[in-house]
Amino acid sequence: MFVAQHKQTGLDLEAIEMATRSSLHQVGTGVLTMLLATAASPAAKQPCDCGHSADYHGQRPKQLFTVLGPVTFQRAYYLCRHCHQGQSPRDKQLDVVGTQWSPGVRRMMAMVGSECSFEQSREQLALLAGLDVAAKAVERQAEAIGVDMERRDQEQIHRAKQLDLPEVCSPAVPVLYIEMDGTGVPMIKQEVADRSGKHGGQAHTREAKLGCVFTQTTADDKGRPVRDEQSTTYVGAIETAEQFGLRIYTEAWKRGWSRAQTKVILGDGAVWIWNLADEHFPSAIQIVDLYHAREHIHDLAKALWANDERTRKRWSARMLRLLDQGKIESLVKAFGQIRPATPEIAKTLATETEYFERNKKRMRYPAFRARHLFVGSGVIEAGCKTVVAARLKRSGMFWTVAGANAIIALRCTRLSGGFEDYWENRCAA
């Protein structure tokens, strides 16, 4: 066939590659069919989950979509007379209980479904793997795996709540960090019907809370902290602060929080972050992200001198120097000397004054730098983009809470380097 094509139209290498792959897939499905046909003689009975025995009811066919293509095979079927539930032990052995997708295909669906839209995932599977699957199938399988990952996480969170987490035997590190932040995820209308937005209108998003844990062992030759390579792990979900607190506590414990010589919590000025820090990590050093604090000064300056750029820049520079020097009391005193022109500006000034007053102990930046600690929460800022926004906040995307949380769980596991461990242990009871 290839020789004839070459004589007629010249060598089309891509066509030959694709045709060869298709042919090899057909050969592969034949091999799989033969392998699946070789099974031990069926037993007369099998244990049933209800505690009774299920009786052998003959052979039943099952079609399975594999990475090589569809295959059909026969397997023994058992029916329990007590609970009337049927089962095929071979399905459990092959990890295909209740599904037509092989483990290899499900793994592919999870990988591509965590990276791009389900329609794009379908296209990638067709082009790169020669698999013809529907976008809805990718969605269901990717979310199902994310749900299972979340179920396992909840089991660990429950154990943490019961103070039943095992001590992890690994060496201590000089510094262990926790960073937390929130980012909005676009929702379908039903998920935000009873929620108001930031400015009183209808809400369009729900906040996904994200946390990361990473370690620091060294500083560079200028004394700046260096994050340990590949040490960052993520957790997150659309949930209450109370629920998220247990989630990030569990992750920190798994990462060796109890053995860290120095413990640091980094975040912006959100009250929920520091409430969780006080509740779950009372011994930690708390640091407000320096760049967030600087933004507050710039925003206040714009409100005070909207039409006087020279005064605005001069005042901002003086306030930024006080902030960098950790002299928050002097900064707050300078705020008190301002006479706002309007009630709106007065309200803004009072809010910013309260922000710096409340966080002054978390803004001693010279002392933090002297200990070679990070003073910026760039890791979690980047995490909000790479973990959440890159997949869940693309144009035209709207989610249910359940669907978003499944994909967040899947992406956190993947970007934390835990996907292979999960896949190896997915069938464990």
TACORBEL-V401697 format. One line per field, one symbol per residue. burial: I if it has 16 or more other ideal C-beta (glycine too) atoms within 10 Angstrom, else O. A space follows every 50 residues. Layout:
burial->???
//
This chain:
burial->OOOOOOOOOOOOOOOOOOOOOOOOIOOOIOOIIOOIOOOOOIOOOIOIOO OOOIOOOOOOOIOIIIIIIOIOIOIIIIIIOOOOOOIIIIIOOIOIOOIO IIIOIIIIIIIIIIIIIIOOIIOIIOOOIOIOIOIOIIIIIIIIIIIIII OIIIOIIOOIOOOOIOOOOOOOIOIIIIIIIIIIIIIOOOIIOOOOOOOO OOIIIIIIIIIIIIIIOOOOOOOOIOIOOOIIIIIIIIIOIOOIIIIIII IIIIIIIOOIOOIIIIIIIIOIIIOIIOOIIOOIIIIIIIOIIOOIIOOI IOIIIOOOOOOIOOIIOOIIOIIIOIIIOOIIOOIOOOOOOOOOIOOIIO OIIOIIOOIIOIIIIOOIIOOIIIIIIOIIIOIIOOIIOOIIIOOOOIIO IOIIIIIIIIIIIIIIOOIOOIOOOOOOO
//
